[in-house]
Structure formats: structure tokens, C-alpha cells
Amino acid sequence: MNQETIITLIGLFASVSSIVFAILAFKRSERHDHKKEGKNEGLILADIGYIKACVDRMEKNLTSVDERYRKMIERLTKVEEDLMHVQKRLEEMAYKKGG
């Protein structure tokens, strides 16, 4: 083998090995990126789950408050009706005493 052939073979080997190393580095980097992306996606899903749980809890509390408000309105309506009956009786009593 002459010197030119050896230099050509070394150059060819260097080119092929650099391509192989570049491909391996790309694959490694891609796996690392996928791992990082998966971790971020997991965090986002966990946060969404927490937000959903909070919203469900708030809806439950709102339903409870709404029920208490409805009961209070019913009680207030009854008190107003009783007050009208009392006023009417007082007016009748005042009319009987005065008349």
C-alpha cells in the first residue's frame, strides 16, 4: 500500500466515524429531550388535576351556599307572612278598641 491509499483510508475512516458519532450524539440528545418533555408534561397534568380538584371543591361549596341561601329566603318569606298576619291582627284589635 502506498502512502496516498493509507491517507485516503484514514480520511474515509475519520469521515465515517464522525458521521457515526454525530448520529449517536443526536440520538442521545433526542432521548434526553424526550425525557425532559415527558417530565414537563407530567407536571402540567398534575397541575391540571389539582386545579380540577379545586374547581370541584368550589362547586360543592357553592352548591352548599346556594342551598343555605334558598332555605334562608324561605324562612324570611315565612317571617314576612307572619309579620303581615300580626300587623293585621293589631289593626283589628286597635279598630275594636277604638271603635
DSSP file (Angstrom, degrees, kcal/mol; ACC not computed):
  #  RESIDUE AA STRUCTURE BP1 BP2  ACC     N-H-->O    O-->H-N    N-H-->O    O-->H-N    TCO  KAPPA ALPHA  PHI   PSI    X-CA   Y-CA   Z-CA
    1    1 A M              0   0    0      0, 0.0     2,-0.1     0, 0.0     0, 0.0   0.000 360.0 360.0 360.0 136.6    0.0    0.0    0.0
    2    2 A N     >  -     0   0    0      1,-0.1     4,-1.7     4,-0.0     3,-0.2  -0.424 360.0-102.5 -92.7 173.5    1.3    3.4   -0.8
    3    3 A Q  H  > S+     0   0    0      1,-0.2     4,-2.3     2,-0.2     5,-0.2   0.845 116.9  56.0 -66.5 -37.2    1.0    6.5    1.2
    4    4 A E  H  > S+     0   0    0      1,-0.2     4,-2.3     2,-0.2    -1,-0.2   0.884 106.9  50.0 -65.0 -39.2   -1.9    8.0   -0.7
    5    5 A T  H  > S+     0   0    0      2,-0.2     4,-2.6     1,-0.2    -1,-0.2   0.904 110.7  49.4 -66.6 -41.4   -4.1    5.0   -0.2
    6    6 A I  H  X S+     0   0    0     -4,-1.7     4,-2.6     2,-0.2    -2,-0.2   0.922 112.0  48.0 -64.6 -43.4   -3.4    5.0    3.5
    7    7 A I  H  X S+     0   0    0     -4,-2.3     4,-2.5     2,-0.2    -2,-0.2   0.901 112.4  49.8 -64.3 -40.5   -4.2    8.7    3.8
    8    8 A T  H  X S+     0   0    0     -4,-2.3     4,-2.7     2,-0.2    -2,-0.2   0.919 111.8  47.8 -63.7 -44.3   -7.4    8.2    1.8
    9    9 A L  H  X S+     0   0    0     -4,-2.6     4,-2.8     2,-0.2    -2,-0.2   0.898 112.1  49.4 -64.6 -40.4   -8.4    5.3    4.0
   10   10 A I  H  X S+     0   0    0     -4,-2.6     4,-2.5     2,-0.2    -2,-0.2   0.918 112.6  48.0 -64.6 -42.4   -7.7    7.3    7.2
   11   11 A G  H  X S+     0   0    0     -4,-2.5     4,-2.3     2,-0.2    -2,-0.2   0.908 113.0  47.9 -63.4 -42.3   -9.7   10.2    5.8
   12   12 A L  H  X S+     0   0    0     -4,-2.7     4,-2.6     2,-0.2     5,-0.2   0.912 112.4  48.9 -64.7 -42.9  -12.6    7.9    4.9
   13   13 A F  H  X S+     0   0    0     -4,-2.8     4,-2.7     1,-0.2    -2,-0.2   0.907 111.4  49.9 -63.2 -41.4  -12.5    6.3    8.3
   14   14 A A  H  X S+     0   0    0     -4,-2.5     4,-2.2     2,-0.2    -2,-0.2   0.894 111.7  48.7 -63.8 -41.1  -12.5    9.7   10.0
   15   15 A S  H  X S+     0   0    0     -4,-2.3     4,-2.0     2,-0.2    -2,-0.2   0.938 114.1  44.8 -65.1 -46.8  -15.4   10.8    7.9
   16   16 A V  H  X S+     0   0    0     -4,-2.6     4,-2.5     1,-0.2    -2,-0.2   0.923 114.0  49.4 -64.7 -43.8  -17.5    7.7    8.7
   17   17 A S  H  X S+     0   0    0     -4,-2.7     4,-2.8     1,-0.2    -1,-0.2   0.879 109.6  51.7 -65.5 -36.3  -16.6    7.8   12.4
   18   18 A S  H  X S+     0   0    0     -4,-2.2     4,-2.1     2,-0.2    -1,-0.2   0.886 110.5  48.9 -66.6 -36.9  -17.6   11.4   12.6
   19   19 A I  H  X S+     0   0    0     -4,-2.0     4,-2.3     2,-0.2    -2,-0.2   0.923 112.6  47.9 -65.9 -43.4  -20.9   10.7   11.0
   20   20 A V  H  X S+     0   0    0     -4,-2.5     4,-2.6     1,-0.2    -2,-0.2   0.931 112.9  47.8 -62.7 -46.1  -21.5    7.7   13.4
   21   21 A F  H  X S+     0   0    0     -4,-2.8     4,-2.5     1,-0.2    -1,-0.2   0.877 110.9  51.8 -63.9 -36.6  -20.6    9.9   16.4
   22   22 A A  H  X S+     0   0    0     -4,-2.1     4,-2.4     2,-0.2    -1,-0.2   0.916 110.7  47.9 -65.2 -42.2  -22.9   12.6   15.2
   23   23 A I  H  X S+     0   0    0     -4,-2.3     4,-2.5     2,-0.2    -2,-0.2   0.928 112.6  48.7 -64.0 -44.7  -25.7   10.2   14.9
   24   24 A L  H  X S+     0   0    0     -4,-2.6     4,-2.4     1,-0.2    -2,-0.2   0.905 112.1  48.8 -62.0 -42.0  -25.1    8.7   18.3
   25   25 A A  H  X S+     0   0    0     -4,-2.5     4,-2.6     2,-0.2    -1,-0.2   0.900 110.8  50.9 -64.4 -40.3  -24.9   12.2   19.9
   26   26 A F  H  X S+     0   0    0     -4,-2.4     4,-2.5     2,-0.2    -2,-0.2   0.924 110.7  48.5 -62.8 -44.3  -28.2   13.2   18.1
   27   27 A K  H  X S+     0   0    0     -4,-2.5     4,-2.4     2,-0.2    -2,-0.2   0.911 112.5  48.6 -62.4 -42.8  -29.9   10.0   19.5
   28   28 A R  H  X S+     0   0    0     -4,-2.4     4,-2.2     1,-0.2    -2,-0.2   0.931 113.0  47.0 -63.2 -45.4  -28.6   10.7   23.0
   29   29 A S  H  X S+     0   0    0     -4,-2.6     4,-2.5     1,-0.2    -1,-0.2   0.889 110.7  52.8 -63.2 -39.4  -29.8   14.3   22.8
   30   30 A E  H  X S+     0   0    0     -4,-2.5     4,-2.4     2,-0.2    -2,-0.2   0.908 109.1  48.8 -64.9 -42.2  -33.1   13.3   21.5
   31   31 A R  H  X S+     0   0    0     -4,-2.4     4,-2.4     2,-0.2    -2,-0.2   0.910 111.6  50.1 -62.6 -42.0  -33.7   10.8   24.3
   32   32 A H  H  X S+     0   0    0     -4,-2.2     4,-2.4     1,-0.2    -2,-0.2   0.912 110.7  49.3 -62.8 -42.5  -32.7   13.4   26.8
   33   33 A D  H  X S+     0   0    0     -4,-2.5     4,-2.8     2,-0.2    -2,-0.2   0.906 110.7  49.9 -63.8 -41.5  -35.2   15.9   25.2
   34   34 A H  H  X S+     0   0    0     -4,-2.4     4,-2.6     2,-0.2    -2,-0.2   0.898 110.8  50.1 -64.4 -39.5  -38.0   13.3   25.3
   35   35 A K  H  X S+     0   0    0     -4,-2.4     4,-2.1     2,-0.2    -2,-0.2   0.931 113.1  45.5 -63.2 -45.2  -37.3   12.6   28.9
   36   36 A K  H  X S+     0   0    0     -4,-2.4     4,-2.4     2,-0.2    -2,-0.2   0.909 113.3  50.0 -64.1 -42.8  -37.4   16.3   29.8
   37   37 A E  H  X S+     0   0    0     -4,-2.8     4,-2.5     1,-0.2    -2,-0.2   0.895 110.3  50.4 -63.4 -41.3  -40.5   16.8   27.7
   38   38 A G  H  X S+     0   0    0     -4,-2.6     4,-2.3     2,-0.2    -1,-0.2   0.886 109.4  51.0 -64.6 -38.9  -42.2   13.9   29.4
   39   39 A K  H  X S+     0   0    0     -4,-2.1     4,-2.1     2,-0.2    -2,-0.2   0.930 111.6  47.0 -63.7 -45.5  -41.3   15.3   32.8
   40   40 A N  H  X S+     0   0    0     -4,-2.4     4,-2.3     1,-0.2    -2,-0.2   0.902 111.5  51.3 -63.1 -40.9  -42.8   18.7   32.0
   41   41 A E  H  X S+     0   0    0     -4,-2.5     4,-2.5     1,-0.2    -1,-0.2   0.897 108.7  51.8 -63.6 -39.5  -45.9   17.1   30.6
   42   42 A G  H  X S+     0   0    0     -4,-2.3     4,-2.3     2,-0.2    -1,-0.2   0.902 109.3  49.7 -63.1 -41.1  -46.3   15.1   33.8
   43   43 A L  H  X S+     0   0    0     -4,-2.1     4,-2.4     2,-0.2    -2,-0.2   0.906 110.8  49.8 -63.9 -41.3  -46.0   18.3   35.9
   44   44 A I  H  X S+     0   0    0     -4,-2.3     4,-2.5     2,-0.2    -2,-0.2   0.922 110.9  49.1 -64.0 -43.5  -48.6   20.0   33.7
   45   45 A L  H  X S+     0   0    0     -4,-2.5     4,-2.3     2,-0.2    -1,-0.2   0.889 110.7  50.7 -64.3 -37.9  -51.0   17.1   34.0
   46   46 A A  H  X S+     0   0    0     -4,-2.3     4,-2.2     2,-0.2    -1,-0.2   0.916 111.0  48.6 -64.2 -42.6  -50.5   17.1   37.8
   47   47 A D  H  X S+     0   0    0     -4,-2.4     4,-2.5     2,-0.2    -2,-0.2   0.901 110.6  50.7 -64.0 -40.8  -51.2   20.8   38.0
   48   48 A I  H  X S+     0   0    0     -4,-2.5     4,-2.6     1,-0.2    -1,-0.2   0.908 109.4  51.4 -63.5 -41.1  -54.3   20.4   35.8
   49   49 A G  H  X S+     0   0    0     -4,-2.3     4,-2.2     2,-0.2    -2,-0.2   0.904 110.5  48.6 -61.3 -41.6  -55.5   17.6   38.1
   50   50 A Y  H  X S+     0   0    0     -4,-2.2     4,-2.2     2,-0.2    -2,-0.2   0.915 111.7  48.9 -64.8 -43.2  -55.0   19.9   41.2
   51   51 A I  H  X S+     0   0    0     -4,-2.5     4,-2.4     1,-0.2    -2,-0.2   0.907 110.6  51.2 -62.8 -41.4  -56.9   22.7   39.5
   52   52 A K  H  X S+     0   0    0     -4,-2.6     4,-2.5     1,-0.2    -1,-0.2   0.908 109.4  50.2 -62.6 -42.6  -59.7   20.4   38.6
   53   53 A A  H  X S+     0   0    0     -4,-2.2     4,-2.2     1,-0.2    -1,-0.2   0.900 111.1  49.4 -63.0 -40.3  -60.0   19.1   42.2
   54   54 A C  H  X S+     0   0    0     -4,-2.2     4,-2.4     2,-0.2    -2,-0.2   0.907 110.8  49.3 -65.2 -41.5  -60.1   22.7   43.5
   55   55 A V  H  X S+     0   0    0     -4,-2.4     4,-2.5     2,-0.2    -2,-0.2   0.910 110.9  50.2 -64.6 -42.0  -62.8   23.6   41.0
   56   56 A D  H  X S+     0   0    0     -4,-2.5     4,-2.0     1,-0.2    -2,-0.2   0.910 111.1  49.2 -61.7 -41.7  -64.8   20.6   42.0
   57   57 A R  H  X S+     0   0    0     -4,-2.2     4,-2.3     1,-0.2    -2,-0.2   0.902 111.2  49.5 -64.5 -41.0  -64.4   21.5   45.7
   58   58 A M  H  X S+     0   0    0     -4,-2.4     4,-2.7     2,-0.2    -2,-0.2   0.887 109.0  52.2 -66.7 -38.1  -65.5   25.1   44.9
   59   59 A E  H  X S+     0   0    0     -4,-2.5     4,-2.3     2,-0.2    -1,-0.2   0.904 109.7  49.7 -62.5 -40.6  -68.6   23.9   43.0
   60   60 A K  H  X S+     0   0    0     -4,-2.0     4,-2.0     2,-0.2    -2,-0.2   0.923 112.6  46.8 -64.0 -44.4  -69.5   21.7   46.0
   61   61 A N  H  X S+     0   0    0     -4,-2.3     4,-2.6     1,-0.2    -2,-0.2   0.899 111.4  51.7 -64.1 -40.3  -69.1   24.7   48.4
   62   62 A L  H  X S+     0   0    0     -4,-2.7     4,-2.7     1,-0.2    -2,-0.2   0.896 108.5  51.0 -64.0 -39.7  -71.1   26.9   46.1
   63   63 A T  H  X S+     0   0    0     -4,-2.3     4,-2.2     2,-0.2    -1,-0.2   0.906 110.9  49.1 -62.5 -41.6  -73.9   24.4   46.0
   64   64 A S  H  X S+     0   0    0     -4,-2.0     4,-2.3     2,-0.2    -2,-0.2   0.914 112.4  47.2 -63.9 -43.7  -73.9   24.3   49.8
   65   65 A V  H  X S+     0   0    0     -4,-2.6     4,-2.6     1,-0.2    -2,-0.2   0.909 111.2  52.1 -64.6 -41.7  -74.0   28.1   50.0
   66   66 A D  H  X S+     0   0    0     -4,-2.7     4,-2.4     2,-0.2    -2,-0.2   0.896 109.4  49.7 -61.6 -40.8  -76.8   28.2   47.4
   67   67 A E  H  X S+     0   0    0     -4,-2.2     4,-2.3     2,-0.2    -2,-0.2   0.918 111.7  47.8 -65.5 -43.6  -78.9   25.7   49.4
   68   68 A R  H  X S+     0   0    0     -4,-2.3     4,-2.3     1,-0.2    -2,-0.2   0.903 111.7  51.1 -64.0 -39.2  -78.4   27.7   52.6
   69   69 A Y  H  X S+     0   0    0     -4,-2.6     4,-2.3     2,-0.2    -2,-0.2   0.911 109.5  50.1 -62.9 -43.3  -79.4   30.9   50.8
   70   70 A R  H  X S+     0   0    0     -4,-2.4     4,-2.1     1,-0.2    -2,-0.2   0.910 111.5  48.2 -62.9 -42.7  -82.5   29.2   49.4
   71   71 A K  H  X S+     0   0    0     -4,-2.3     4,-2.4     1,-0.2    -1,-0.2   0.889 110.6  51.6 -64.6 -38.7  -83.5   28.0   52.9
   72   72 A M  H  X S+     0   0    0     -4,-2.3     4,-2.6     2,-0.2    -2,-0.2   0.900 108.6  50.6 -65.8 -39.4  -82.9   31.5   54.4
   73   73 A I  H  X S+     0   0    0     -4,-2.3     4,-2.4     2,-0.2    -1,-0.2   0.905 109.9  50.7 -63.4 -41.5  -85.1   33.0   51.7
   74   74 A E  H  X S+     0   0    0     -4,-2.1     4,-2.0     2,-0.2    -2,-0.2   0.926 112.0  46.9 -61.6 -44.0  -87.9   30.5   52.5
   75   75 A R  H  X S+     0   0    0     -4,-2.4     4,-2.4     1,-0.2    -2,-0.2   0.908 111.3  51.1 -64.6 -41.3  -87.6   31.4   56.2
   76   76 A L  H  X S+     0   0    0     -4,-2.6     4,-2.6     1,-0.2    -1,-0.2   0.896 108.0  52.6 -63.1 -39.9  -87.6   35.1   55.5
   77   77 A T  H  X S+     0   0    0     -4,-2.4     4,-2.2     2,-0.2    -1,-0.2   0.916 109.9  48.4 -61.7 -43.2  -90.7   34.7   53.4
   78   78 A K  H  X S+     0   0    0     -4,-2.0     4,-2.7     2,-0.2    -2,-0.2   0.905 111.1  50.5 -63.2 -41.4  -92.5   32.9   56.3
   79   79 A V  H  X S+     0   0    0     -4,-2.4     4,-2.5     1,-0.2    -2,-0.2   0.912 109.8  50.4 -64.1 -41.3  -91.4   35.6   58.7
   80   80 A E  H  X S+     0   0    0     -4,-2.6     4,-2.1     2,-0.2    -1,-0.2   0.899 111.1  48.9 -63.3 -40.2  -92.8   38.3   56.4
   81   81 A E  H  X S+     0   0    0     -4,-2.2     4,-2.1     2,-0.2    -2,-0.2   0.928 112.2  47.9 -63.9 -44.9  -96.1   36.4   56.1
   82   82 A D  H  X S+     0   0    0     -4,-2.7     4,-2.4     1,-0.2    -2,-0.2   0.891 110.2  53.0 -62.5 -38.8  -96.3   36.0   59.9
   83   83 A L  H  X S+     0   0    0     -4,-2.5     4,-2.6     2,-0.2    -1,-0.2   0.889 107.6  50.9 -63.9 -39.5  -95.5   39.7   60.3
   84   84 A M  H  X S+     0   0    0     -4,-2.1     4,-2.3     2,-0.2    -1,-0.2   0.902 110.6  49.3 -64.7 -39.6  -98.3   40.7   57.9
   85   85 A H  H  X S+     0   0    0     -4,-2.1     4,-2.4     2,-0.2    -2,-0.2   0.906 111.7  49.0 -64.8 -40.6 -100.7   38.5   60.0
   86   86 A V  H  X S+     0   0    0     -4,-2.4     4,-2.7     2,-0.2    -2,-0.2   0.921 111.4  48.9 -65.4 -43.3  -99.6   40.1   63.2
   87   87 A Q  H  X S+     0   0    0     -4,-2.6     4,-2.4     1,-0.2    -1,-0.2   0.905 111.0  50.6 -62.4 -40.7 -100.0   43.6   61.7
   88   88 A K  H  X S+     0   0    0     -4,-2.3     4,-2.3     2,-0.2    -1,-0.2   0.918 111.4  47.6 -63.8 -42.7 -103.4   42.7   60.5
   89   89 A R  H  X S+     0   0    0     -4,-2.4     4,-3.0     2,-0.2     5,-0.2   0.907 111.0  51.4 -65.1 -40.8 -104.4   41.4   64.0
   90   90 A L  H  X S+     0   0    0     -4,-2.7     4,-2.7     1,-0.2    -1,-0.2   0.910 110.2  49.2 -62.4 -40.3 -103.0   44.5   65.6
   91   91 A E  H  X S+     0   0    0     -4,-2.4     4,-2.2     2,-0.2    -1,-0.2   0.905 112.1  48.6 -64.5 -40.4 -105.0   46.7   63.3
   92   92 A E  H  X S+     0   0    0     -4,-2.3     4,-2.4     2,-0.2    -2,-0.2   0.918 113.0  47.5 -64.0 -42.9 -108.2   44.7   64.0
   93   93 A M  H  X S+     0   0    0     -4,-3.0     4,-2.3     1,-0.2     5,-0.2   0.903 112.8  48.5 -64.8 -40.9 -107.6   44.9   67.8
   94   94 A A  H  X S+     0   0    0     -4,-2.7     4,-2.1    -5,-0.2    -1,-0.2   0.868 111.4  50.6 -66.9 -35.4 -106.9   48.6   67.5
   95   95 A Y  H  X S+     0   0    0     -4,-2.2     4,-1.9     2,-0.2    -2,-0.2   0.900 111.1  48.4 -68.2 -41.4 -110.1   49.0   65.4
   96   96 A K  H  < S+     0   0    0     -4,-2.4    -2,-0.2     2,-0.2    -1,-0.2   0.895 115.3  44.0 -66.7 -40.7 -112.2   47.1   68.0
   97   97 A K  H  < S+     0   0    0     -4,-2.3    -2,-0.2     1,-0.2    -1,-0.2   0.884 120.0  41.2 -71.5 -37.4 -110.8   49.1   70.9
   98   98 A G  H  <        0   0    0     -4,-2.1    -2,-0.2    -5,-0.2    -1,-0.2   0.747 360.0 360.0 -81.5 -23.4 -111.2   52.4   69.2
   99   99 A G     <        0   0    0     -4,-1.9    -1,-0.2    -5,-0.2    -2,-0.2   0.455 360.0 360.0-103.7 360.0 -114.5   51.7   67.6
